[in-house]
Amino acid sequence: MALERTFSMIKPDATRRNLTGKITAKLEEAGLRVIASKRIHMSLAQAQAFYAVHKERPFYGELCEQMSAGPVVVQVLEGENAILKNREVMGATNPANADAGTIRKEFALSIGENSVHGSDAPETAAEEIGFWFSKIELVG
């Protein structure tokens, strides 16, 4: 199987609690390699653009406010079946439903403050990676 790339974000609730290293370690322990990473404080406009797919959903405004409330760490991960593997390591969106040992089970505060975001498909991964990174920043 070929290497695959995916997008990962450590959300403000996790960066605020200084969990960046612990979360990244879980991703690396699962066989994913960080090939690009940066800490940013996204603006409300950037959050609205990044999450535009959810614009018609009732949680959109709150999501954008939360995501622009503090720093995030955006990353590109590479590995075999990286999209699926990242989603397995993250755990279910609702931490109450997440498996033991997953990032969300261990670190999430709530369904809204669930510590991480990850791409759900190859097309989404390409879009999300391109939103935050230029090609020269991908140093796999």
Disulfide bonds with the S-S distance in Angstrom:
none
